[in-house]
């Protein structure tokens, strides 16, 4: 029996203007200068741990207190959670008036603008947003339609096609150059890439689909291609604030220039030393060239660090001072004490692992929670030996990364039902859904889709389709379900959750047939229903999931900190924005960290330096960097290489660290006999040659 979800609405909050505050008394001089800046472009160079979020929050509060209408302020962040946190903190400063600030991610803001102005630019209002996986699936349909799936010579897979397309849109780099740089083995197919992208673009238009890259590109085109629309959209806001500006790409910088046509009131916060996402399209030059792109920009550097001890800052300052291009800043702190970071040379990976585990246990026994300790590395595979040892020693750990909630097949299956109800032309969802049903294979699914396309995707077209005999039962069941969901909206605040419950009357049985471990997947779908109950309709729910997908159902788990106390293992990329009491950086070896594939390109090498800087600056009190002297080519192989310490940890950096030598395990040390040797080996060798 399906549970009924009751929605508890939030109470209306009284409007408040807050109490006037002396911001300068609550901020350090540099933070205050940034927060109370007047008109014109402002670049805030915020070093690691210098309170950049606090500064941006106070900047929002100052603008509101100065009389700028809250709804005329746009705050752009890279996650919805970051925007919500900032606006919540601003509310505590100036009252609930701050709730009217327009805040969110670039993609979510683009989505709102396209819903509002897209029809004036020929974009149907009821478009469906595709996530990256859906985009790759549609790319595969274009690939197959044009006959490339049957080529005898290896042809790029759908993920490669999607990556090249996305990188081209976000960076402006020509497709031919992206292929030559990243996939030189496919240069013979340059003309074919263009044909597939043309078909992909046509399919999106005919099926009223929009991918992630379209959201940003269409926003830019609204600003640039129509003077009338551009003036309306750029005139919506008097002040624009952007967090993590070093992570923006070329297209996002282009959007910001368009949004500032009517004024130059743009504030960006970032740290050039933490620009580490070029593989996602982020453009390092955006932050370096900000003063050129926005003439007359004021630059404020935040240098007082509130996170790390001075010995840690001395190491990180020296390391980043070697960067080829940067804004000059020297982080300092009023915190006293703290020991120099450790630089640990291990014999091999096994000794490195033993040291890390022993030191973690030592810190934990001294009172540091496991959750306040992190082990960082360049790539996920580098923690394999450590994970085995942690498991053997029964030390709980959590490794960041892995399959995201919405990438799980069973979650995408259920969402496909809802997507075709909202957009009957959603070919990707139809194809996914049809292949779930018994008796329907690839050929039958394609025939059904072709039949619906020939009927202009009319909502009843699938019901008129005549399937082969083996699929008639499944076809009838699906038609009945879809008709029931279309007819008569449920008069319930939890209507989206109720839709999912009805879908599951059909789907849960399919799930049980397809998977061995059923219970965790059913629990995911239970969680999906709970999430859905908070949305007013399917369109809002689907858009929200596409724009800000939850990482995992575990994100909503309850329990005390002590119950969930576990060590964190993370790549350096995933650790950005986080901090811990103690941080271990392992495999600080040339070819490992920095990655070997980056060492033949100066720009990529510099990004590796910034990535090492990000890793080291996560530590509050304890920092340890280790490197194995020997690395075996494989776990069972006998061949090994002599490793070289990471090139970024040069003599100047090492002068600020303490070198740690690892002692030999006492259990394996030889036991000396107090009575003297029982044997004279050299005398025996001499006797062999009569000497």
N, C-alpha and C positions, 0 to 999 in steps of 0.2 A: 504494500500500500504506500502510495506516494505521500510524503510529508507536505503539509501546507505551510508556506512561509508567511509570516506576518511582518510587515515592515513598520518599524518604529521611526516616525519622522522626527527630525531634529527640531528643537524649540527655536522659535524666532528670537534673535538676539537684539537687545536694545541698542539703538544707535548711540555712539559715543564719540566725542571728539578727542578724548584722551586728555592728559595733563601736559601742558607745555613743559619741555625739558631742555636743559642745557646740555646739548649733545657733546660739546667740546669737553665737558667735565667727565664724560663717560667713555671717551675715546682717547687714544694717544694722538699726538699732534698730526701725524701723517694720515691716520684714519679720519680725524676730524676735518682735515683739509679736503679730503676726497668726498666725505659725506655732505659737506656744506658747500660744495662747488656750485657756482651759479650757472650761467648759460654757456653753451658751446660744448664741443667734444672733450671728453675726459677719458684718459687711459690710466687705469689703476694697475700697476705692476705689483701683484701680491705674491710675495715669496711664500714658500711652504710654511704653513702654521702661523701665518701673520694676521689671521682674523679677517679674511676677505669676505666671508659670508656676513659677518657682523657689520662690516663697512657698507656692504651693499644694502643690507636691511636698513641701516641708519640713513643711507642716501634716499631710499624710498620714503622713509618717515619724514625726512627733512623736506622733500619736495611737497608732500601732502600738507605739512605744517606751514609751508611757505605760501600755500594757496593753490597749488596745481591740482585740478580735479583728479581724483584717484583713477577714474575711468579713462583719463587721458594719458595714463602711464602704462607702458608695456614692458614687462619683465620677462626676458627670454632666458631659459635655462635648458640644460640637457636632459633633465628628468622632471616629471611632474612633481615627484616628491620634493625635489629641491625648491621648486617654486612655492609649493604649499608651505614648506618649512619657513621660507623667508617671509611670506606674507603673514603667517601666523605670528612670527616674531615682530613684524612691523605693527601688527594689531595691538600687541602689548605696549607699544610705544605711543601710538597715536589713535588707538581706538578702532572700532569696527569699520570705520570709513575706508580703511586700507583694503577691506575685502573686495572693493570694487576695482582694484588694480587688475588689469588684464595680465595674467601670468600663465606661463606654460612653456612647452617645448616649441622649437621651430616648426616641427611637423604638425603639432596640435593647433598652433596658431594659423598655419597655412590652411588646415582643414576648415577651421571656422570661417576664414575669409573666402574660401572657395564655395562653401555652402551659401554664403551671403551674396557673393558677387559673381560666382561661376556662371550662372545662367546668362548674364549679360555678355559673357565671353564664349558662349556656345557649349558650356559644360552642364549636362543635365544635373539637376539638384540631388537626385537620388543615387548618385554614384556609390560604388562599393570600393573600399580600400583593400588592396592586396598587401599582405606582408611579404617578406623576402622569399619565403618558401613558396607562396602562391605565385609570386612573380616568376620564379624558376620553373614552376609547373606549367605556366602559360607559355613560357619560352620553349619548353619541351613540346608543347602542342604545335607551335609554329615550326619547330625543328622537324617534327614528324610529318607535318602537312606538306612541307617543301621537299620531303624525300631524303633528308640528311641522316635519318636514323638507320638507313639501310646501306650507307656507304661502307665499302670494304676497308678503306683506309681509316684510321682512327680520326674521329671528328669530335670537336669540343663538346663536352657534356653541358647539360642545362645550367649547372651551377657556374661553370666557366663563362657561358654566354651571359648569364645574369650579372656576374661580377664585372665583366668588361663594359656592359651597358651602363651599370650604375656608376662605375668609376668615370666613365666618359661624361655623364650628365653632371656629376657633382664636382668634378675638377676642371672640366672644359678641355681636357687632353683629348686630341683626336683619337678615334677608335683604332686606327692603324698603329699609332704610337703606343697605346695601351697594350695591344696584342704583341707588338715587337718587344716591349720592355718586360712584360710579365709572362707571356706565353709564346716565345719565339718559335716553338714547334708547330704553331698553327698559322704561321704567316702565309702559307699557301691558300688559306681560306678567308683572306681579308674581304674579298668581294662577297663571300657567302655570309659573313657576319652582317653586312649591310642588308642583305635580302631578308635574313631572319628578323632583324630589328624592324624592318618595314612591315613585315607580316604581324609581328608582335604589337606594334603600334596600332595597326588596323584592328586587330582583335580587341585590344583594350577599348578602342572607340566604339566598336559595334556592340560590345558587351557592357558598356558603361562602367568600366573598371579603371581605377587609378592606383598606381603603385607609389611607394614611398618617395621615389625620386621625382615623380610627377608633382607631388604636393609642393615641393620646393620650387621646381621649375615653373609650374603654373603661377605660383605666387610672384616669382620674378617677372614673368611675362605680363601678368596683370599690371605690374608697376611700370613696365617699359614699353609695351606694345600699344597701349591705349592711353593717351594723355588724360582723357576724362576719368577712366577707372583709376589710373595711377594717382591722380590728384585726390580722388575720394579716399583711397586706401592709405596713402601716405599722410593724409590730413586727419586720420583717426586719432593720432597720438601726438602729444607735445613733447614727451620725453621717452626715450628708449634706453633700457638698461640690459646688458648682456653679460651673463656669467660664463666663466670658462672660455673666454674668447680665443685662447690658443687652440681650442679644439674645433673651431669653425672651419668650414671648407670654402672654396672659391665661390660657390653658388650662394652660400649664406652671407658672405661678405657683400656680394652683389645685391642681395635682397636688402641688407641694412643700408647700403648707399641709396637705394631706391626709396626706402622708408624715410630717409632724411632729406628728401627734396625740399620740403617746406621749411625745414629748420635744421640746425646742426646740433641738436640736444641729444647726443648719444653718449652714454657711459658704458665702457666695457671694462671688465675685470678679468685678469688672467695672469699667467706666469709663463713667459717664453721658455723658461727652463723645464717646464712640464709639458711641452708639446710632444706627444708620443704616439699620436694616432694617425700618422700619414697613411697607414694601410686602410683606414676607413675613409680616406679622402681629406682629412684635416690638413690645412695648409699653414705651415710654419710662418710664412711671410705675412699672413694676415695681421698678426700682432706686431711684428717688426715694422711693417709698412703703415700701421694705423696713422701715425702723424703725417704721412704723405697723403693718404687717402682722405683724411679729414683735417683740412688745413686749420692751423691755429689751435691744435689740440694741446690741452694741459696734461702733463704726465706727473703722476704721484706714485712714488715707490713706497710700499709697505715693507719695512725691514725688521721690525721688532717681532721676534718669534715667541709664541706662547706655548709651543709644543715641546721642543727638544732642549736638552742640556747644551751648554756652550761647547763642550768637547765634541759632541755630535755635529753641531753647526760648523765647527772649524774644519771638520773633514768634508762636509758637503759643500761649504763655500769654496774650498780649495778645488774640489773636483769640478764644479761647474764653472769656475773661473777660467778653465782651459777651453771653454766653448768658443767656436769660431765667430759666432755672432750672438750677441745677447744684450739685454738692457742691464747695465751695471747695478748691482745691489749686493749688499753684504749683510746677511742675516745675523742678528744678535739677540740675546735674551737677558732678562734680569734674573733668571733662575741661577742659583748657585749650586756648586757641587757637580757630581757626576764623573764617572771615570771615562778615560779615552776608549773609543770603540776598539773592539778586538779585531785583529787580522790573523786568521788561523790557517796555517798550512797543514793540510792532512796528507798522509801517505797516499791514500786512494779514496774512492767513494765510500767504501765500507768504514774507514776511519772517520771520514767527515760525518757520516750518518751517526756513528757511535758518539762523537763529540756533541752533535746537535741534540740528540735525545738525552744524553747525560746532563747537559747544561739546562735544557728545558725542565727536567725533573728537579734540578737544583734550584732554579728560580721559583718553580711551583712550591717547593718545600719552604722557600723563604717567604711565601705569601702572595706571589703573583698568580692570578687566575689563569688557567690555560687559554681562556678567551682573550686575554690581553697579551698573548704571545703569537707571533706570526713567523712562518718560514716562507721566504719569497724566492722566486726563481724566474728565469727568462722564459721557459716553456714548460708545459704541463708534464712532459715525459721525464723531466729532470728530478722529479720527486719520487720516482718508482721505488728505489731502494729504501728511501726514508719511510714511505707508506708501509712497506713490508715490516720494517723494524717497529714502527709505531703500533701496528696490529699485533705483532708478537709480544710487545711489552704492555699491551692492553691500555694504550694511551688514546683516548678518544680524539678524533680530528675531523675537520670539515674541509673539503677541498672545493674551492670556488671555481665555478664553471660547470660544464656538462649541459645536459638537455634542459632547455627552458620549458616552462609549463605549457605554453601554447604551441611548442614544436612537437609535443607528444602526439602520436598518431590518433589516439582515441579522443583527445580533446579537439583536434582539428576535424575529426569525423563529425562530432556533434555540432560544431559550429557551421559545418557545411550545410546542414539542414536549414539553419536559421538564415544563412547567407542567400540561399536560393529563394527563400520566402521574401526577402527584401529586394533581391535583384534576380528575377527569373532568367536573365541573360548571363549569369555568372557561370561561364563554361568550366572553369577550374573546379568549382564546388560540385557542379553536376557530375563531372567526370569522376571525382573522388567518391561521391555518394553512390553512383551507379556500380562502381567496382566493389563496393561493400556487399552487394546483394548476391545471394546464391543464384547461379545460372547465368550471371552476366559477366562476360569477359571484355577484353579490350575492344574487339570488333563490334559487339552488341552495344557497348557504351557509346562508341563513336557514331554508330548508326542512329541511336536514340538522340544524340546531340544534334546530328545533322537534320533529323526530322524536326526537332524543335526550332532550329535556326531557320529552316525553310518556312516555318509557320510564324516567323517574326517573334519567336520566343513568347508567344501568347501563353498566359498562365495555365490554360487547360491543355496545351499542346502535348504535354507528357502523357496525360490521360488518354489521348487519342492514338498515341503511338502503339503499334501492334508488335509486341516482342516475340521472340521465338518461344516455342512451347515450354522449354525448361525454365524460362524466366518469368512466366506469366503470374505465378503465385507471388513472387517478390515484387513484380510490377504493380499488382493490385494492392498489395499491402502498403507500398510507398505512396501510391495515388490516394488511398484512403487517409493516410496520415497527413499528407500535404493539404488535401481538401479540408480536413478537420481543423488544421492550424490556420488556414486562410479564412474559414467561415466564422463569423461572430467573434470579435475580440473579447477576451476574457476580462470581465469587470473586476479586476483585482490589481492592487498596487504591485504585486509580485508577478505580473503577467509574463515577463520574460522567463523567470524561473519556471513558471507553469508550462511555457512552451517547451523548455528543455525536458521537463518531466514527461511530457507527452511523447517527445522524440525518443526518450529512453525506453518507453514501452516497446518500441521496435528495436532500438539499437543495443540495449543491454544484452539481449540474446545473441546478437551478432558478435558482440565483444567476447562473450563467454566461449563462442565457437573459435574465435581467431587467436586468443591469447591463453597462455598457460596460467600466468600469475594474474588473476582477475581482480582480487580485492583492492590492491593499490590503485588500479585504474578506475574502479568504481568509486573509490574515495575521491579521486581527482574530479570525477563528474559530479559528485555530491558538492564538492567545493565550488565547482563552476556554477551550480545552481544558486548557491549562497551568494556568490559574487553578483550574479545576474539579478538577484532580488533588489539590488540597490539602484537599478536603472529603469527609467520610465517607459522605454520602448526598445525594440530590437535594434533599430538603426543606431541609437545612441550607445547601446551596449557593444555592438560590433565595432563601431568606430573607436570607442574607448580602448577596447582590447587591442585593436590594430595599432593604435598610436602610442599606447603606454602598456605593453604587455607585462603581466606579472611574471617574475622569474620562476617561481615554483610555489606549490601549495604550502610547502614548509615555511614560506615567508610569513604565513598567518598562524603558525604554530604558537601555542601558549605554553607557559611554564616559566619558572624562575630562572635567573641567570645561572644559579648554582646547578640546576637540573640540566641545563644545556651547556655547561662549561666544557668547551673542547678547543683544542688547538686549531689555528687557522693555517692552512696551506694555500698559497695563492701565487699566481703569476704576478709579475710586477705591474703589468697592465691593469689587472683586476684590482690591485691594491690601491690604485690612485684614488685620492680623496679620503682614505682611511688612515687610522693611526693606532699604534699599540704601545704598551709599556716596553716590550722587548721585541726586537726584530732580528731574525737571522737571514742573511742573504747568502745562498749557497751557489756553488758552481761559478764563482767569480773568475772565470778562465776564458782567455781569448778563444773564440770559436764556439763557446757556450753562452757566455754573457760577457761581451757582446756576441751576438749570433754570427756565425761564419758567413752566412749569406749576405750580411750587411757590410762586410769589411772591404769590399771592392768599390764602394760608392761613398764619397765623402759626406753627402747629405744623410745617408742612412747611418753611417758611423756616428755622426753628430746626434742623431735621434737616439741611438743606443746609449750615448753618454747621458742624454737627458733621462732616459729610462732608468739607468743606474742611479741617477740623482733622485728620481721619484722613489725608488726602492729604499734608499738610505734615509730619506727624509720622513719616512713613516714612523721612525722610532722616537719615543719620548725619553726613555731613561737608559736602555741597554741596546747596543748595536753590535752585531758580530758579522763579519764577512769571512767566509771560508772558501778555500780552493784546494781541490785534490791535486797533488803533484803528478800522479799517474792516472791515466784513464784507459781502461781496456776497451777494445773495439766492440766487444760483445760480452755478455755475462759469462759465456763458457769459453771464450777465446783466450788464447795465451798472448796475443799481440797487444802491446800497450804503447802509449805515447807519453812523452814528457810534456806536461802542460805548462803554459806560460800564464802568469797572473794577469788578470784583466788589465788592459792597457790604460784604462782610465784611473787606476789606482797607482799613480806614478810616485816618484820619490817624495814630492811635496805633500801628497795625500798621506802617504805612509808615515811621514814625520809626525802626523797628528793622530796616529793610531799606535796601539801597543801590540807588538808581535807576540803571538801565543804559540808555544811549542807543545805538541801533544805527547804526553808520556806514553811509554809502552805499558800494555796491560800486564799488571803484576803477575797474573796467573800463568802467563806464558814466559816470564823471565826465567833465566837459568838459575838454579840454586847452587851457590858456591859451597865447596867442601872446606871446612876450616882446617882439616888435616893436610891440605895441599893436594896437588894433582895426583890422580891415580895412574896417569899415562903421560908419556912425553912423545907427542906426535912428531915433532921435528927430529927427535933422535931416531925414531923409527924410519923416517924418510931418509935421513942421512945414511942409515945402515944399508938401505937398498943399493946405494952406490959406493958402499965400502968406505964412507968418509967418517 
